[in-house]
């Protein structure tokens, strides 16, 4: 391998020999580990997605579900009789030549093991466990162990589940064979699995082994059936991946684009300081940078070296930013107050002044790129007079002439003063400063409280806030609104941080999860969007545009699928 035993040249990160080349990519933070199931960090995933393979994933160009480790996407079949009557089945077949690093075949037994490892309640992987619990059982073909059938519920995203689940080699991650003693059918029910774990110490024994440091950092124990393997990890400096010599998928990329592996090696360099990273990008010490601060990107575009060496990309991503409103607070329980707040936010100014135009207005949690986006809904515009009118209709007026509207709540005169929480120095703080003068004009007092992210997260869990600004990244699959918008999840650690939900919205969300008709599901989606829009549990601000730069040596166009850049797909320009 070329160029992996020393720092990349400051003049050129890309090292080439003949047709082989290396890509050096920026990470905004050091990976914490490379065990796919013990962390949800995007920095970890950007590295290990090249080491492990999924059964299926989203095509980085079309964003449609596409086969990766399997030959084709199965169609769900209804089960009409037997113990699984009323459920559905999905039959997969792994590529004939798919093998692990030691040359042994990848089979359904590895899929079985991966599911059981995640479903083990002693393994700290709750986010993945909630996904894997969609499956009740697995049947592996005795004549062809690469073929297997999964039994699941009628969840409308059942065939998308494995986009979140990289497959692990049983021979590496369960060398004692502990999980062979258990079945998916015993573990999918989290409550029953917990009881089993309390009575059978072997589940905890496996979990303790699975959590060992060697499965997080040591290259001999971080192995998958992807194209690359871990060559070196020098903390604070670089993580080097090397393409396997006998990569089983090397001749399959034309038919299966997700199996592309063009660079001979990929080097990830964690550089937290943006200025330092941009200096490296301009000098050639980095080939790709996916998250550049808006103002610095503008300066980079104007620089001579930036124009000479770099191509710039700003695709509309699936990252959505919003101002959350705590509807459970008495001051904010009336939707007219929440609508008034929406009319006090100058979203256009936020897009132009805070993120320098790298965003597009939105109206709700459904991204405008979705086919089931309700285009009849229009962005709420800045209108202070309309906000004052709505507040008056809700009983809020300045009765004591102190500049702040007030109202009697539970027999006590209450001023409409709200705590607005944001991360220190982040976008949320800047948005608050734009919001503040408009709110004051309408008689709404705003206390901007900034703190570090960990403290903010704890306060959101406790629901100790009035307003906050945050964002989320979505996958290209259909939106499952249950986690964030159903009242079942209006709990301290639940995803519904807004106190949102009506009987109708809950019913619609539940129906979406089992509706297989695209036409009928679109109608349900449209109605939920109308309800969220009318209730205004959030003020939806913008969908972010990517802020990326890639060395002109490469032929590559970023994807709207996160993280936007897939180094394995890079090609050298001729």
C-alpha positions as CSV (number, residue, x, y, z in Angstrom):
1,X,0.0,0.0,0.0
2,X,1.3,3.4,-0.9
3,X,1.6,6.3,1.6
4,X,0.2,4.7,4.7
5,X,3.3,4.7,6.9
6,X,3.8,8.4,7.0
7,X,1.8,11.6,7.2
8,X,0.2,12.6,3.9
9,X,2.3,15.1,1.9
10,X,1.4,18.7,2.6
11,X,1.5,19.3,-1.1
12,X,-0.6,16.4,-2.2
13,X,-2.8,14.1,-0.1
14,X,-3.5,11.8,-3.0
15,X,-0.7,9.2,-3.6
16,X,-0.9,7.3,-6.8
17,X,1.0,4.4,-8.3
18,X,-0.2,3.2,-11.6
19,X,-4.0,2.9,-11.2
20,X,-3.9,2.7,-7.4
21,X,-4.5,5.8,-5.3
22,X,-5.3,6.9,-1.8
23,X,-8.0,9.3,-0.6
24,X,-7.5,11.4,2.5
25,X,-10.7,12.6,4.1
26,X,-11.5,14.9,7.0
27,X,-13.2,14.0,10.2
28,X,-14.4,16.8,12.4
29,X,-13.7,14.6,15.5
30,X,-11.8,11.5,16.5
31,X,-13.8,8.3,16.2
32,X,-14.5,6.8,19.6
33,X,-14.6,3.2,18.5
34,X,-15.2,0.9,15.5
35,X,-17.7,-1.5,17.0
36,X,-20.8,-0.7,14.9
37,X,-23.3,-1.4,17.7
38,X,-21.8,0.3,20.7
39,X,-21.9,3.8,19.4
40,X,-24.1,5.9,17.2
41,X,-21.5,8.5,16.4
42,X,-21.4,9.6,12.7
43,X,-17.6,9.8,12.8
44,X,-17.4,6.2,13.8
45,X,-19.9,5.2,11.0
46,X,-18.0,7.2,8.3
47,X,-15.0,4.9,9.0
48,X,-16.6,1.5,9.7
49,X,-19.1,1.7,6.8
50,X,-16.1,0.8,4.6
51,X,-15.2,-2.3,6.8
52,X,-18.6,-3.8,7.3
53,X,-21.4,-4.6,4.7
54,X,-25.1,-4.4,5.1
55,X,-27.5,-6.8,3.4
56,X,-29.1,-3.7,1.7
57,X,-28.6,0.0,1.8
58,X,-29.7,3.2,0.0
59,X,-28.1,3.7,-3.4
60,X,-26.0,6.8,-3.0
61,X,-27.2,8.3,-6.3
62,X,-30.9,7.3,-6.6
63,X,-31.5,7.0,-2.8
64,X,-33.6,3.9,-3.6
65,X,-33.2,0.7,-1.6
66,X,-30.5,-1.4,-3.3
67,X,-28.9,-4.8,-2.7
68,X,-25.4,-4.8,-1.1
69,X,-24.5,-8.1,0.5
70,X,-27.5,-9.9,-1.1
71,X,-28.4,-10.7,-4.7
72,X,-31.7,-8.8,-4.7
73,X,-34.3,-6.9,-2.7
74,X,-36.9,-9.5,-1.5
75,X,-40.6,-8.8,-1.7
76,X,-42.6,-9.3,1.6
77,X,-44.9,-12.3,1.5
78,X,-47.9,-12.6,3.7
79,X,-48.0,-15.7,5.9
80,X,-51.6,-17.1,6.0
81,X,-51.2,-20.2,8.1
82,X,-49.0,-21.8,10.8
83,X,-47.6,-20.3,13.9
84,X,-46.6,-17.1,12.1
85,X,-50.0,-16.5,10.4
86,X,-50.7,-12.8,10.0
87,X,-47.1,-11.9,9.8
88,X,-44.8,-11.5,6.7
89,X,-41.7,-13.1,5.5
90,X,-38.6,-11.8,3.6
91,X,-36.2,-14.3,1.9
92,X,-32.7,-13.1,1.2
93,X,-29.8,-14.8,-0.6
94,X,-26.2,-13.6,0.0
95,X,-23.8,-13.4,-2.9
96,X,-22.2,-16.7,-3.7
97,X,-18.6,-15.4,-3.5
98,X,-19.1,-13.2,-0.4
99,X,-16.5,-14.2,2.2
100,X,-15.0,-12.9,5.5
101,X,-11.4,-11.8,5.9
102,X,-10.4,-15.4,6.7
103,X,-11.9,-16.7,3.4
104,X,-14.9,-18.4,5.0
105,X,-18.3,-17.8,3.4
106,X,-20.8,-15.2,4.7
107,X,-24.0,-17.1,5.5
108,X,-27.4,-16.7,7.1
109,X,-25.8,-17.9,10.4
110,X,-23.9,-14.6,10.6
111,X,-27.1,-12.7,10.0
112,X,-28.7,-14.8,12.8
113,X,-25.8,-14.1,15.1
114,X,-25.9,-10.3,14.3
115,X,-29.6,-10.1,15.2
116,X,-29.1,-12.1,18.4
117,X,-26.2,-10.0,19.5
118,X,-28.2,-6.8,19.1
119,X,-31.3,-8.3,20.8
120,X,-29.3,-9.4,23.8
121,X,-30.6,-7.0,26.5
122,X,-27.2,-7.0,28.2
123,X,-25.6,-5.5,25.1
124,X,-25.8,-1.6,25.3
125,X,-27.3,-1.1,21.9
126,X,-30.9,0.1,22.6
127,X,-31.3,2.1,19.3
128,X,-30.4,-0.9,17.2
129,X,-32.3,-3.3,19.4
130,X,-35.5,-1.4,18.7
131,X,-34.9,-1.9,15.0
132,X,-33.9,-5.5,15.1
133,X,-37.0,-6.4,17.2
134,X,-39.0,-6.1,14.0
135,X,-38.0,-9.7,13.3
136,X,-39.5,-12.6,15.2
137,X,-37.6,-15.5,13.8
138,X,-35.1,-16.6,11.1
139,X,-35.1,-19.8,9.1
140,X,-31.8,-20.7,7.3
141,X,-31.9,-23.0,4.3
142,X,-30.1,-26.2,5.2
143,X,-29.2,-27.0,1.6
144,X,-27.9,-23.4,1.0
145,X,-27.0,-21.5,4.2
146,X,-26.5,-18.3,2.2
147,X,-30.3,-18.3,1.8
148,X,-32.5,-17.5,4.7
149,X,-36.0,-16.3,5.5
150,X,-36.9,-13.7,8.2
151,X,-40.3,-13.5,9.8
152,X,-41.4,-10.1,10.8
153,X,-44.3,-7.9,11.6
154,X,-46.2,-5.9,9.0
155,X,-44.1,-2.8,9.6
156,X,-44.1,-0.7,6.4
157,X,-40.3,-0.3,6.6
158,X,-39.5,-4.0,7.3
159,X,-37.3,-4.3,4.2
160,X,-35.3,-1.2,5.2
161,X,-34.3,-2.5,8.6
162,X,-31.0,-3.8,7.4
163,X,-29.9,-0.4,6.2
164,X,-29.1,0.2,9.9
165,X,-27.6,-3.2,10.7
166,X,-24.1,-4.1,9.4
167,X,-23.5,-7.9,9.5
168,X,-20.9,-9.2,11.9
169,X,-18.8,-12.4,11.4
170,X,-19.9,-14.9,14.1
171,X,-16.4,-16.5,14.2
172,X,-14.8,-13.2,15.3
173,X,-17.4,-11.7,17.6
174,X,-18.5,-14.9,19.4
175,X,-15.5,-17.1,19.6
176,X,-17.0,-19.0,22.5
177,X,-20.2,-19.7,20.6
178,X,-22.3,-18.4,23.4
179,X,-25.1,-17.0,21.2
180,X,-25.6,-20.3,19.5
181,X,-27.5,-21.3,22.6
182,X,-30.2,-18.8,21.9
183,X,-32.7,-18.0,19.1
184,X,-34.1,-14.8,17.7
185,X,-37.5,-16.1,18.7
186,X,-36.4,-16.0,22.3
187,X,-35.0,-12.5,22.2
188,X,-37.1,-10.2,19.9
189,X,-39.6,-9.4,22.8
190,X,-37.5,-7.1,24.9
191,X,-39.5,-7.7,28.1
192,X,-39.2,-11.5,27.8
193,X,-35.5,-11.3,26.7
194,X,-34.8,-9.2,29.8
195,X,-36.3,-11.9,32.0
196,X,-34.2,-14.5,30.2
197,X,-31.0,-12.5,30.7
198,X,-31.7,-12.2,34.4
199,X,-32.0,-16.0,34.7
200,X,-29.3,-17.1,32.2
201,X,-25.8,-15.6,32.9
202,X,-24.5,-16.6,29.4
203,X,-26.2,-13.5,27.9
204,X,-24.3,-11.2,30.2
205,X,-21.1,-13.2,29.6
206,X,-21.4,-12.6,25.9
207,X,-22.2,-8.9,26.4
208,X,-19.1,-8.5,28.6
209,X,-17.0,-10.1,25.9
210,X,-18.6,-8.0,23.1
211,X,-17.8,-4.8,25.0
212,X,-14.1,-5.5,25.3
213,X,-11.7,-2.9,24.0
214,X,-10.3,-5.2,21.3
215,X,-13.6,-5.2,19.5
216,X,-13.5,-1.4,19.4
217,X,-9.9,-0.5,18.4
218,X,-7.7,-3.6,17.5
219,X,-7.5,-4.4,13.8
220,X,-7.4,-8.1,14.3
221,X,-10.9,-7.9,15.9
222,X,-12.5,-5.2,13.8
223,X,-13.3,-7.2,10.7
224,X,-16.2,-7.4,8.3
225,X,-16.9,-8.5,4.8
226,X,-16.6,-5.0,3.3
227,X,-13.9,-4.0,0.9
228,X,-11.5,-2.4,3.4
229,X,-9.7,-3.5,6.6
230,X,-8.2,-1.5,9.4
231,X,-4.5,-1.0,8.8
232,X,-3.6,1.6,11.4
233,X,-5.2,3.8,14.0
234,X,-2.9,6.5,15.4
235,X,-5.1,8.4,17.9
236,X,-5.4,12.1,17.1
237,X,-3.6,11.7,13.7
238,X,-5.1,9.2,11.3
239,X,-7.2,6.1,10.7
240,X,-6.0,4.1,7.7
241,X,-8.1,1.6,5.8
242,X,-6.5,-0.7,3.2
243,X,-8.4,-2.5,0.5
244,X,-8.3,-6.2,0.8
245,X,-6.1,-8.0,-1.7
246,X,-8.7,-10.5,-2.7
247,X,-11.8,-8.3,-2.3
248,X,-14.7,-10.6,-3.3
249,X,-16.8,-7.8,-4.7
250,X,-14.2,-6.3,-7.0
251,X,-15.8,-7.3,-10.3
252,X,-19.5,-6.8,-9.1
253,X,-19.7,-3.0,-8.8
254,X,-21.3,-2.5,-12.3
255,X,-24.3,-4.5,-11.2
256,X,-24.1,-3.6,-7.5
257,X,-22.9,0.0,-7.2
258,X,-22.8,-0.2,-3.4
259,X,-19.8,-2.6,-3.7
260,X,-17.6,0.0,-5.3
261,X,-14.1,0.1,-3.8
262,X,-11.9,2.3,-6.0
263,X,-9.1,3.7,-3.8
264,X,-6.4,1.4,-2.7
265,X,-6.5,3.0,0.7
266,X,-8.6,5.6,2.6
267,X,-7.0,7.8,5.3
268,X,-9.3,9.6,7.8
269,X,-7.7,12.6,9.5
270,X,-9.5,13.9,12.6
271,X,-9.0,17.7,12.8
272,X,-11.3,19.5,15.1
273,X,-10.2,23.0,14.3
274,X,-11.8,24.3,11.2
275,X,-9.1,26.8,10.3
276,X,-6.4,24.1,10.5
277,X,-8.5,21.7,8.4
278,X,-9.1,24.3,5.7
279,X,-5.4,25.1,5.6
280,X,-4.8,21.4,5.0
281,X,-7.5,21.2,2.4
282,X,-6.0,24.2,0.5
283,X,-2.5,22.9,0.6
284,X,-3.5,19.3,-0.5
285,X,-3.1,17.6,2.9
286,X,-6.8,16.7,2.7
287,X,-8.7,15.6,-0.3
288,X,-12.2,16.0,1.0
289,X,-14.1,17.9,3.7
290,X,-17.8,17.4,4.2
291,X,-18.8,19.9,6.9
292,X,-17.4,23.4,6.4
293,X,-18.8,26.3,8.4
294,X,-20.8,28.6,6.1
295,X,-18.7,31.7,6.4
296,X,-15.4,29.8,6.0
297,X,-16.7,28.1,2.9
298,X,-17.5,31.4,1.3
299,X,-13.9,32.6,2.1
300,X,-12.5,29.3,0.8
301,X,-14.4,29.7,-2.5
302,X,-12.9,33.2,-2.9
303,X,-9.3,32.1,-2.2
304,X,-6.9,31.5,-5.1
305,X,-5.9,28.0,-3.8
306,X,-9.5,27.1,-3.3
307,X,-10.4,28.0,-6.8
308,X,-7.4,26.2,-8.3
309,X,-7.6,23.0,-6.3
310,X,-11.2,22.4,-5.2
311,X,-14.7,21.7,-6.4
312,X,-17.5,22.9,-4.2
313,X,-20.9,21.2,-3.6
314,X,-24.0,22.2,-1.8
315,X,-26.7,19.5,-2.2
316,X,-29.9,19.9,-0.3
317,X,-29.5,17.4,2.5
318,X,-32.0,15.6,4.7
319,X,-30.9,17.7,7.7
320,X,-33.8,19.6,9.2
321,X,-33.5,22.5,11.7
322,X,-36.3,23.7,13.9
323,X,-37.2,25.6,17.0
324,X,-38.9,23.3,19.5
325,X,-41.7,24.5,21.7
326,X,-42.7,22.8,25.0
327,X,-46.5,22.5,24.6
328,X,-46.8,21.0,28.1
329,X,-45.9,24.4,29.6
330,X,-49.0,26.3,30.6
331,X,-47.8,29.4,28.8
332,X,-47.4,27.5,25.6
333,X,-50.4,25.1,25.8
334,X,-52.6,27.3,23.5
335,X,-51.7,26.7,19.8
336,X,-52.4,30.4,19.1
337,X,-49.4,31.3,21.3
338,X,-47.2,28.8,19.4
339,X,-48.5,30.2,16.1
340,X,-47.6,33.7,17.3
341,X,-44.1,32.6,18.0
342,X,-43.8,31.2,14.5
343,X,-44.8,34.6,13.1
344,X,-42.0,36.2,15.2
345,X,-39.2,34.3,13.5
346,X,-37.5,35.7,10.5
347,X,-36.4,32.4,8.9
348,X,-35.2,34.1,5.7
349,X,-32.9,36.3,7.7
350,X,-31.6,33.2,9.6
351,X,-30.8,31.5,6.3
352,X,-29.1,34.5,4.8
353,X,-27.2,35.8,7.9
354,X,-26.5,32.7,10.0
355,X,-25.9,30.0,7.4
356,X,-25.1,32.3,4.5
357,X,-27.7,31.0,2.2
358,X,-27.0,27.3,2.8
359,X,-30.5,26.3,3.5
360,X,-34.0,26.1,2.1
361,X,-37.3,27.0,3.9
362,X,-39.5,24.1,5.2
363,X,-42.9,23.8,6.7
364,X,-42.8,20.6,8.7
365,X,-40.9,17.3,9.5
366,X,-41.4,15.9,6.0
367,X,-38.6,17.0,3.7
368,X,-39.7,18.9,0.5
369,X,-37.8,16.2,-1.6
370,X,-40.3,13.5,-0.4
371,X,-43.0,12.4,-2.8
372,X,-45.5,12.6,0.0
373,X,-44.6,16.2,1.0
374,X,-47.7,18.3,1.4
375,X,-47.1,21.2,-1.0
376,X,-50.3,22.9,0.0
377,X,-48.6,24.1,3.2
378,X,-46.7,27.3,3.0
379,X,-43.9,28.6,5.3
380,X,-45.1,30.8,8.2
381,X,-43.8,34.3,7.4
382,X,-42.5,37.0,9.8
383,X,-45.5,39.1,10.8
384,X,-45.3,40.8,14.2
385,X,-48.8,42.4,13.9
386,X,-50.3,38.9,13.2
387,X,-48.4,37.6,16.3
388,X,-49.8,40.3,18.5
389,X,-53.4,39.6,17.2
390,X,-53.0,35.8,18.0
391,X,-51.7,36.6,21.4
392,X,-54.6,38.9,22.1
393,X,-57.0,36.2,21.0
394,X,-55.4,33.8,23.4
395,X,-55.8,36.3,26.3
396,X,-52.3,37.7,26.4
397,X,-52.2,41.5,26.7
398,X,-49.9,44.0,28.5
399,X,-52.3,44.9,31.4
400,X,-49.6,46.5,33.6
401,X,-47.8,48.5,30.8
402,X,-44.4,46.9,31.5
403,X,-43.8,46.0,27.9
404,X,-44.6,42.3,28.3
405,X,-48.0,40.7,27.7
406,X,-49.5,38.8,30.6
407,X,-52.5,36.6,31.5
408,X,-54.2,35.1,34.5
409,X,-53.2,31.4,34.7
410,X,-54.4,29.3,37.7
411,X,-55.4,32.5,39.5
412,X,-52.0,34.2,39.1
413,X,-51.0,36.9,36.7
414,X,-48.3,35.4,34.5
415,X,-45.9,37.3,32.2
416,X,-45.1,35.8,28.9
417,X,-41.4,35.4,29.4
418,X,-39.8,32.3,27.9
419,X,-36.5,30.5,28.4
420,X,-34.8,29.9,25.1
421,X,-32.0,27.3,25.4
422,X,-29.2,26.8,23.0
423,X,-25.7,25.4,22.8
424,X,-23.0,28.0,23.5
425,X,-21.6,29.6,20.4
426,X,-23.7,27.5,18.1
427,X,-26.3,28.2,15.5
428,X,-29.1,28.2,18.1
429,X,-27.6,31.1,19.9
430,X,-27.4,33.2,16.7
431,X,-30.9,32.3,15.8
432,X,-32.0,33.5,19.3
433,X,-30.4,36.9,18.8
434,X,-32.4,37.3,15.5
435,X,-35.6,36.2,17.2
436,X,-35.2,38.4,20.3
437,X,-36.1,41.9,19.0
438,X,-39.2,40.7,17.1
439,X,-40.4,38.9,20.2
440,X,-39.9,42.0,22.2
441,X,-42.0,44.1,19.7
442,X,-44.9,41.7,20.4
443,X,-44.5,41.9,24.1
444,X,-42.8,38.4,24.5
445,X,-39.8,38.3,26.8
446,X,-37.0,35.9,25.8
447,X,-34.2,34.8,28.1
448,X,-31.5,33.3,26.0
449,X,-29.7,30.6,28.0
450,X,-26.6,29.1,26.5
451,X,-24.8,26.0,27.8
452,X,-22.8,23.0,26.7
453,X,-24.5,20.3,24.7
454,X,-24.5,17.6,27.4
455,X,-26.3,19.9,29.8
456,X,-28.7,21.0,27.2
457,X,-29.5,17.4,26.3
458,X,-30.3,16.6,30.0
459,X,-32.6,19.5,30.3
460,X,-34.5,18.5,27.1
461,X,-34.9,15.0,28.6
462,X,-36.3,16.5,31.8
463,X,-38.5,18.8,29.6
464,X,-36.9,21.7,31.5
465,X,-37.3,24.3,28.7
466,X,-39.7,26.6,26.9
467,X,-38.0,26.9,23.6
468,X,-34.9,25.3,22.0
469,X,-33.2,25.0,18.6
470,X,-32.0,21.7,17.3
471,X,-31.9,19.6,14.1
472,X,-32.1,16.0,13.0
473,X,-30.7,14.1,10.0
474,X,-33.1,11.8,8.2
475,X,-32.5,8.7,6.1
476,X,-33.9,8.5,2.5
477,X,-36.5,5.9,3.6
478,X,-40.1,6.7,4.3
479,X,-40.7,8.7,7.4
480,X,-41.7,6.7,10.5
481,X,-43.3,9.5,12.6
482,X,-43.9,7.3,15.6
483,X,-40.7,8.0,17.6
484,X,-40.9,11.8,17.4
485,X,-44.6,12.6,17.1
486,X,-46.7,9.9,18.8
487,X,-47.9,10.6,22.4
488,X,-46.4,7.2,23.5
489,X,-43.0,8.9,23.2
490,X,-44.0,12.0,25.2
491,X,-41.8,10.7,28.0
492,X,-38.6,12.1,29.7
493,X,-36.3,10.1,27.3
494,X,-38.8,9.7,24.5
495,X,-38.4,11.4,21.1
496,X,-41.5,13.5,21.4
497,X,-39.9,16.5,23.2
498,X,-42.7,18.9,22.2
499,X,-45.8,17.5,24.1
500,X,-47.4,17.1,20.7
501,X,-50.2,14.7,19.9
502,X,-53.9,14.3,19.4
503,X,-56.1,11.2,19.2
504,X,-56.3,11.8,15.4
505,X,-52.6,12.2,14.9
506,X,-51.8,9.1,16.9
507,X,-54.2,7.1,14.9
508,X,-52.8,8.4,11.6
509,X,-49.2,7.6,12.6
510,X,-50.1,4.1,13.6
511,X,-51.9,3.5,10.3
512,X,-48.9,4.8,8.3
513,X,-46.7,2.1,9.9
514,X,-48.8,-0.7,8.4
515,X,-50.2,0.9,5.2
516,X,-48.7,-0.8,2.2
517,X,-50.6,1.2,-0.4
518,X,-48.5,4.2,-1.6
519,X,-51.6,6.2,-2.5
520,X,-53.4,5.6,0.8
521,X,-50.2,6.2,2.8
522,X,-49.6,9.5,1.0
523,X,-53.1,10.7,2.1
524,X,-52.3,9.8,5.7
525,X,-49.0,11.6,5.5
526,X,-50.7,14.7,4.1
527,X,-53.2,14.8,7.0
528,X,-50.5,14.4,9.7
529,X,-48.6,17.2,8.2
530,X,-51.7,19.4,8.3
531,X,-52.2,18.7,12.0
532,X,-48.6,19.4,12.9
533,X,-48.7,22.6,10.9
534,X,-51.9,23.7,12.6
535,X,-50.6,22.8,16.1
536,X,-47.1,24.3,15.6
537,X,-45.3,22.2,18.2
538,X,-42.2,23.3,16.3
539,X,-41.3,26.2,14.1
540,X,-39.6,24.5,11.2
541,X,-36.8,26.7,9.9
542,X,-34.8,25.2,7.1
543,X,-33.4,22.1,5.4
544,X,-29.6,22.4,5.3
545,X,-27.6,22.5,2.2
546,X,-24.3,20.6,2.2
547,X,-21.1,22.5,2.5
548,X,-18.4,20.3,0.9
549,X,-15.2,20.7,-0.9
550,X,-13.3,17.9,-2.9
551,X,-10.0,18.0,-4.6
552,X,-10.3,18.5,-8.4
553,X,-8.2,15.4,-9.0
554,X,-11.2,13.3,-8.3
555,X,-14.3,12.5,-10.3
556,X,-17.0,12.4,-7.7
557,X,-20.3,14.1,-7.0
558,X,-21.5,14.1,-3.3
559,X,-24.7,12.3,-2.3
560,X,-27.6,13.7,-0.4
561,X,-27.4,10.5,1.7
562,X,-25.4,11.2,4.9
563,X,-22.5,11.8,5.4
564,X,-22.6,13.1,1.8
565,X,-19.2,11.8,0.7
566,X,-18.4,8.1,0.2
567,X,-14.7,7.8,-0.2
568,X,-14.9,4.2,-1.7
569,X,-16.6,5.7,-4.8
570,X,-13.9,8.2,-5.6
571,X,-12.2,7.9,-9.0
572,X,-9.1,9.7,-10.3
573,X,-9.8,12.0,-13.2
574,X,-8.2,10.9,-16.4
